[in-house]
Amino acid sequence: MSAAIDDPAARAQVALQRQAVAFSPASVGNVGVGFDILGHPLAGVGDTVGVRRIAAPEVRVAAIRGAPFPLPTEAARNTAGAALIAMREALALPFGFEVEIDKGIALGSGMGGSAASCVAALVAANALLEVPLSRQALYPFALAGEAVASGGRHGDNLGPMLLGGLVLATADRLVPIPVPGAWHSLLVHPDAVLETRRAREALQGNYALKEFVAQSANLALVLAGCHAGDPELVRAGLRDVLVEPRRAPLIAGFDAAKAAALEAGAMGASISGAGPSVFAWFESRERARAAAPAVQAAFAGAGFDSQAWVSPIDSPGAHLL
C-alpha cells in the first residue's frame, strides 16, 4: 500500500494525470449504543477504488472485482456510482468519472462494505477536482451513495471512513470523538452473511420509552468515557438495550461470542453494523489480541469459521494511494 498523498503539489500532479486511486477501511458501525450515528474504522481490511476523469458528463462503473456475486454496474444503482452522481450534480461538473472497484470487504458482513466503496470513490474523485473539497463537504454525497445499498441516509460507517477515528455522524455533520490511543477494537467476522435490509426489518415493531431512556444514558456514558479517557464509564455504558436484543437471534453464536469477549476483559461488546460480525473494545492491543481465539472459538461452536482483526479505535480513514 502506498502512502497517502496530502501535499498540494502531489494533488496537482494527480489531477494532471486525470486519475486517482483511494483506499477506504472497513468500519464498526453503530458501536452498539449509537445506532446509525456512531462508528470507527477497522484497520487492515477495506475497498480500493480507482477513478478516472472523462470528458463525457456522466458516471460509469467500468469494473467491479473481488465480489462473490455480481454487483450493479449501473451507476445510479451502485454505491460508488450514486455518490459520484450526487457530487457531479451538486458541483455542476462539466466532466464525468469512470470507476473501477476492488472489493476487500465481505458483503453482508456488518463491516461497512457498501460505505467503503462510495467513500473511496469520493476521495479519489475529489483529488481530480481543480479545488478539492473538505472531507466534511463530501459527506452529503456519501450519504446519497449509502442510501442505494441500505435504503437510508445514515453515516455511522461513512463518518469514520471520511475522517478517521471515532465519529458521531448526524444527518448533516460529522463530529470527531477523542479516544485514548491505547484503546483497541477486536472484530470477529463469522463466515456468514446477514443482509442489511433483513437486519433492519428485525427492528420493526413497538419500543418502550424506558428503552430509549436507557439507550440514551448508555450512549452518553460511552461518549463521556471517551472524552475523559475513562474505561469504567465506557464499561458502564457500552450495552445496547435497543437494537441488539432484536438482531441477536439472527446471528448464530452471537451470545457465546459476546460472552467470550466480556470474559476476556472487554469494556463492552455488541454487533458490528447490521451483523453478523461482533466487535469488542479493549483498553490495550494486547488484551484485544488475547481475546480473539475465544471469540472465534464461540463461532466455531456454532459451526462457523471466522476472521479476526485488531485495530486502534482511533485508526485512519480513507486515503489516496
N, C-alpha and C positions, 0 to 999 in steps of 0.2 A: 504494500500500500504506500503510495506517495504521501508526502507531507502536504498539509493544507496550504492553499495559495491565498495569502492575506494582504500582500503589499500592492499598492496601486499599479506599479509598473507591470507586475505579473498578471494582474487582472486585465490590463490593457492588452497584453500580448495574447491572452486567451480570447478576448473579443476580436482581435485581428485574425485569429485562426478560425473564427466563426464556429467553434465547437468547444464543449467543455464536458467534463465527467465529474460527477459528485457521488459521494457515499453517504447514506443515512443509516445510522444504527437502528437496531430494534429498540423496543421500549417496553416498560412496565406501565400499562395504563390503569387508571382508577386508583392504584395503590390502596386498594381495599376501601378506605373511607372517603375517597374523593371521586365518586362515580362521575365519569365524563369530564372531570375538571383537573385531575391531578395525575402527574406521571413523571417518569425519569428514564433516561436512556439505558440501554443494556450494551455494554462494550463487548466486542468480539464477534458480532454477527450483524448483518444488515444487507440492504439492497444497494446496487450500483446502477446509476442511470447516466447514459450519455445523451447529450442534446446538441443538435446541430442547427444553426440558424440557416433558414432557407428563404428564398425570395417570395415564394407563394405565401399569401396571407392566410395560413391555416396551420393546424397541428396534425402531425402524422405520427402514428406509433408503428415504427418500421419493424421492430422485433422484440420479442419477449423470450428470454432464455431462463432456464432453471426452474420453471413451474411444472408440477407433476401432471397438470392438465391444462388445456388451452385457456388463456385469459383473453378478455376482449381487446382487440386491436383497433376497434372503432374509438377514436379519441374521446368522444363525449361519454363513452361507457367505461373508460379506463381512468383509474385514479390520477395517474400522472398526466394523461391527456386532458382530463377535465380541469385539472389545476392550471395547466398552461393555457387552455382556452380562456379561463377566467382572467389570467394575467394579461393575455393579448387584448381582450375586450376592455378591461379596465384602463389599460395604458394606451389603447388605440394604436397598437404597434403596426407599422406598415409591412412587417415581415412575419414569417412563421417559424415553427420549430419542428424538427424531426427527432423522434425519441427512440432510443434502444434501452431496454430494461433487462438487467440481470438480477433475478430474484435470489436472495440469500437467506430469506426468512420463510419458514414453513407457513403455508397458507392455513388459516383457521387455527392458529396456534395461540392466540392471545398475546402476540409479541409485536403487534402493530405493523404487520406486513404491508397492508394497503396504504397506510400513512407514510411508511418509509419510501415507497415508490414515488408518491407525489411530492414529498419534501425534497428528495434527491433531485427530482426533475426541476423543481423550482430553484434550488440552489445553483444547479448547472445553468439553467436558462438565465437566471439573474446575472451571472457573470458575463453573459453575452449582451447585456443592455449597455447603452452608452453611459448611463448613470445608474449603477446598481442600487437597488432598494435595500433598506434595512431588513433584518430578519423579522422584526415585528410587522413590517409592511407586507411581507409575504404571507402572513397568517391568514387573511381572508381568502386568498387563492388556495391555500392548503385546505381550508375548511370546505371549499367547493369540491375539491378532489376527493376528500374523505367521504363526503356525503354520497358519492357514487357507490362506494362499497358498503357502507353501513346504513345508509338511509337517513342519517342525521348529521348535523354540523356540530361535532364535539371535538375538542382539542387536547384531550388528555394524552394522546400519543404525539400529536403534531407539535405541541409546545416544547417538550423536551428535545425532540429531534431538531427543531429550529434553533433553540437557544442553548441546549445542553443543561445538565443538572436537573434538579427537581423543579418543576414548573407548575404553577397554578394557571390554568387556561380557562378564562371566561369566554363569553360569546364574542367579545371584542378586544381583549387584551391578554398579554402573557406576562405573568409576574414570577420572576425567579425567586426560589425559596432557598436560603442558605442551608447547607447541610455539612456537618463535620467531614473533613476529607477521609478520616479513618473508616467511616461507615460504609459498608458494602452490602450489596444485594445478591442473593442467590436466586437464580431462576432455574427451575427444572421443567422441561417440556416433555411430557409423555408422547409416545408415538401414536397420537390420536388427533382427530380433527373435530373441532366444535365450531360450527359456522356462526359468525357474529349475529346474523339475523335470528337464528334459532335461540341463541343465548339471550337476546333481547326480548324475544317472545315470552321467555320464562319469567320476565319481570312484570308481566301484565297482571292486573288484579288490584285489590284494595290494600292500603297500608295504614297502619295505626299512627296517630300523631306522636305517640311516645317513641316510635321507631325513628322518626325524623329528628326528634329532640336528641335521642341517644347518638344517632349518627353525626349530628352537628357537633355535639360535645366531643366525640371522638376525633373528628377532623380538626377541631380547634386544638385539642391536646397534641396531635401529631405536628401541626404547624408550629405551635408554641415550642414543642420539644426540639424541632429542627432549628428554629431561630436561636434557642438557648443552648443548643448542643447537649440537651438533657435526655439521655436514653430512657430514663424512668417515665418521663412524660409520654414519650412515644410508645413505650411498652404499655402504658395505661390506655392509650387511645387507639392503637393500631388493631382495631377489632371491628370488622364490617358486620353490622347487625341488620343492614337493609337489603343488600344485594346478594351477598354470599349465601345466605340460607336458601335463596330461591334458585341459585345456579349450581350449588354444590352437588345436588343429586344428578346433574348431567355429567359429572366428572368422576369416572370410576377411579378409586384410590385416593380421592382428594382428602378425605378425613384423616386417613393414615399418614399421608404426606405432610399435611399441616401439623399434625401431632408430632411427627418426627422432627420438623423444623423447630417447633417450640421447645421440645425436649432438649434440643441441641443448643438452646440459649437464644433463639431469635427474639428480637423485640416484638415481632408480630409476623404473621404470615397470612396470605389470602390468595385469591385468584388473580392472575395477571390478565388484565383486559377482560375479554369475554371468556377466557379459558381456552383449552384445558390446562395451560401452564400454571404453575404455582410459584409465587415469589415469597421470599422472606428477607427481612432486614436484620443485619448483624452489626455489632459495634466494631468489628475488625474483619479484614480479609481472611485471617487465619480461621476464625470461628465459622465464617461462611463456607470456606472450603471443607472444613472438617464435617460440616453438616450435610454436605451434598450426598455422600453414599447412603445415608439413612433415608433421605427423602427419595432418592432413586430406588432404593430397596422397597419402599412403600408402593411405588408404582409398579415395580416388578411383581409384587404380591398380588396386584390386580390384573396382571397379565400384560403389562406394557413395558417395552424398552423405553429409555429416556435419554435425553441430553441435558447437561447442566452447564451453566455459565455463572461465574462470579465476577462482578464488576463494581467499581465505586458507584455509589448513588449519584455522585457529582461527576459523572462521565461526560465527555464532549458530545456535542450534537453533530449534525451533518456538516460535511466539509468537501471542498473541491479536491480532486486528485490530480 
